[in-house]
Amino acid sequence: MTKILLTGSDGQVGQDLQQTLIPLGEIVATNRQQLDLTSPNNIRQVIQEIQPDIIVNSAAYTAVDKAESEADLAFAVNGIAPAIIAEEAKKIGAFLLHISTDYVFDGTKNTPYLETDKTHPIGVYGQTKLAGEQGIEKNGDRYVILRTAWVYGTEGKGNFVKTMLRLGKEKEQLGIVSDQVGSPTWSYDIANTITQMLTQLNLAQTREIYHFTNSGVASWYDLAVATFAEAKNMGYPLKIKQVNPITTEDYPTPAKRPHYSVLSGKKTAKLLGKNAPYWRDSLKEMLTKLYKN
Ligand SMILES: NC(=O)c1ccc[n+]([C@@H]2O[C@H](COP(=O)([O-])OP(=O)(O)OC[C@H]3O[C@@H](n4cnc5c(N)ncnc54)[C@H](OP(=O)(O)O)[C@@H]3O)[C@@H](O)[C@H]2O)c1
């Protein structure tokens, strides 16, 4: 039976992967307490002990703004750990599926980013994630680096959609940034895509980067408006009456973010033989799931 080691099992994508990966084999799910990515010894010891066939690394330091002042920690988790995981995977002949981000790009393009496009992160988080990719490419043998973007889900500690629901209960008006665009992506769709990739790829040979997000493009403002519209339809108790579009300049944050963060999903769609679900359909499904619980 295939043995899959999952890191970051308490995260948004990690929790969804614990469900979607079930048909593929035995899952050894590890959270931060069971496998701490800041400890190279711990990483080596756990991988040697478990001897997985596949490693899915969904753990990451994901606090984009905090990373600006905690660069060493972010670098340890996002930059160094993936290289060590890749090295250990190579030693035992395991396949590595690693998750990366749209923030490896600077957002100056105006057509969807391809897997082959030049990377140029503009913040610490993106720099650390790019270092992780490069470490895997250098140390790894068989792997997929799956870049995704703008992730929200029902599980994990929090995300933009959940923040909107909380603020929408408390406030009548909100100003939300409208000059950053990307593709909001449901963590469950990422988990499903990873699972399908692991069944459809030739794991004996693959060393590739793929992009996956939900399809379509939206700004944070669009995502907020859509969240409130769908949630209201479902009967969420919301106080919000008006959402105002604001600029990035109106809402300064410690980390710079790309203005254009759209990833081309063509390569992944070709592999899986289908297009990614439209972001608004997935948002509705996620909110339905959240509302039921
Ligand atoms: N969130 C986004 O918008 C976004 C966008 C693009 C790409 N991604 C990528 O997608 C992947 C999954 O992200 P996500 O949204 O599921 O993130 P998440 O909900 O923040 O989950 C990340 C998990 O990693 C764990 N973690 C943090 N430091 C760790 C350490 N030192 N050792 C072990 N585990 C540690 C966290 O543990 P705790 O629960 O204990 O904190 C958390 O459970 C990541 O690679 C991320 O970079 C995310």
The ligand as an SDF file (V2000), in Angstrom:
LIG
                    3D

 48 52  0  0  0  0  0  0  0  0999 V2000
   -2.8290   30.9390    1.9210 N   0  0  0  0  0  0  0  0  0  0  0  0
   -2.6150   31.4520    0.7040 C   0  0  0  0  0  0  0  0  0  0  0  0
   -3.2670   32.4180    0.2880 O   0  0  0  0  0  0  0  0  0  0  0  0
   -1.6050   30.8260   -0.2120 C   0  0  0  0  0  0  0  0  0  0  0  0
   -1.3780   31.4200   -1.4710 C   0  0  0  0  0  0  0  0  0  0  0  0
   -0.4420   30.8140   -2.3330 C   0  0  0  0  0  0  0  0  0  0  0  0
    0.2280   29.6770   -1.9320 C   0  0  0  0  0  0  0  0  0  0  0  0
   -0.0040   29.1460   -0.6940 N   0  0  0  0  0  0  0  0  0  0  0  0
    0.7580   27.9610   -0.3030 C   0  0  0  0  0  0  0  0  0  0  0  0
   -0.1450   26.8870   -0.1200 O   0  0  0  0  0  0  0  0  0  0  0  0
    0.3520   25.9980    0.8890 C   0  0  0  0  0  0  0  0  0  0  0  0
   -0.7270   25.7210    1.9080 C   0  0  0  0  0  0  0  0  0  0  0  0
   -1.1160   26.9450    2.4750 O   0  0  0  0  0  0  0  0  0  0  0  0
   -2.3600   27.0790    3.4590 P   0  0  0  0  0  0  0  0  0  0  0  0
   -3.1920   28.1920    2.9590 O   0  0  0  0  0  0  0  0  0  0  0  0
   -2.9610   25.7440    3.7180 O   0  0  0  0  0  0  0  0  0  0  0  0
   -1.5770   27.6020    4.7510 O   0  0  0  0  0  0  0  0  0  0  0  0
   -1.9500   27.5140    6.2890 P   0  0  0  0  0  0  0  0  0  0  0  0
   -3.4100   27.3160    6.4690 O   0  0  0  0  0  0  0  0  0  0  0  0
   -1.2630   28.6640    6.9280 O   0  0  0  0  0  0  0  0  0  0  0  0
   -1.2390   26.1630    6.7140 O   0  0  0  0  0  0  0  0  0  0  0  0
    0.1440   26.0400    6.8010 C   0  0  0  0  0  0  0  0  0  0  0  0
    0.4270   25.0150    7.8610 C   0  0  0  0  0  0  0  0  0  0  0  0
    1.8490   24.9640    8.0150 O   0  0  0  0  0  0  0  0  0  0  0  0
    2.1130   24.8260    9.3730 C   0  0  0  0  0  0  0  0  0  0  0  0
    3.4380   25.2760    9.7560 N   0  0  0  0  0  0  0  0  0  0  0  0
    3.8940   26.5380    9.9410 C   0  0  0  0  0  0  0  0  0  0  0  0
    5.1510   26.5220   10.4000 N   0  0  0  0  0  0  0  0  0  0  0  0
    5.4910   25.2190   10.5240 C   0  0  0  0  0  0  0  0  0  0  0  0
    6.6460   24.5400   10.9680 C   0  0  0  0  0  0  0  0  0  0  0  0
    7.7190   25.2060   11.4180 N   0  0  0  0  0  0  0  0  0  0  0  0
    6.6450   23.1910   10.9730 N   0  0  0  0  0  0  0  0  0  0  0  0
    5.5720   22.5020   10.5490 C   0  0  0  0  0  0  0  0  0  0  0  0
    4.4390   23.0720   10.1380 N   0  0  0  0  0  0  0  0  0  0  0  0
    4.4040   24.4280   10.1220 C   0  0  0  0  0  0  0  0  0  0  0  0
    1.0680   25.6660   10.0810 C   0  0  0  0  0  0  0  0  0  0  0  0
    0.9770   25.2100   11.4160 O   0  0  0  0  0  0  0  0  0  0  0  0
    0.0910   25.9540   12.5240 P   0  0  0  0  0  0  0  0  0  0  0  0
   -1.3200   25.5530   12.1900 O   0  0  0  0  0  0  0  0  0  0  0  0
    0.5910   25.3660   13.7830 O   0  0  0  0  0  0  0  0  0  0  0  0
    0.3800   27.4080   12.3350 O   0  0  0  0  0  0  0  0  0  0  0  0
   -0.1550   25.3900    9.2390 C   0  0  0  0  0  0  0  0  0  0  0  0
   -0.9120   24.3140    9.7430 O   0  0  0  0  0  0  0  0  0  0  0  0
    1.6190   26.6680    1.4220 C   0  0  0  0  0  0  0  0  0  0  0  0
    2.7400   26.1410    0.7800 O   0  0  0  0  0  0  0  0  0  0  0  0
    1.4720   28.1220    1.0200 C   0  0  0  0  0  0  0  0  0  0  0  0
    2.7190   28.7680    0.8860 O   0  0  0  0  0  0  0  0  0  0  0  0
   -0.9150   29.6800    0.1610 C   0  0  0  0  0  0  0  0  0  0  0  0
  1  2  1  0
  2  3  2  0
  2  4  1  0
  4  5  1  0
  4 48  2  0
  5  6  2  0
  6  7  1  0
  7  8  2  0
  8  9  1  0
  8 48  1  0
  9 10  1  0
  9 46  1  0
 10 11  1  0
 11 12  1  0
 11 44  1  0
 12 13  1  0
 13 14  1  0
 14 15  2  0
 14 16  1  0
 14 17  1  0
 17 18  1  0
 18 19  2  0
 18 20  1  0
 18 21  1  0
 21 22  1  0
 22 23  1  0
 23 24  1  0
 23 42  1  0
 24 25  1  0
 25 26  1  0
 25 36  1  0
 26 27  1  0
 26 35  1  0
 27 28  2  0
 28 29  1  0
 29 30  1  0
 29 35  2  0
 30 31  1  0
 30 32  2  0
 32 33  1  0
 33 34  2  0
 34 35  1  0
 36 37  1  0
 36 42  1  0
 37 38  1  0
 38 39  2  0
 38 40  1  0
 38 41  1  0
 42 43  1  0
 44 45  1  0
 44 46  1  0
 46 47  1  0
M  CHG  2   8   1  16  -1
M  END
$$$$
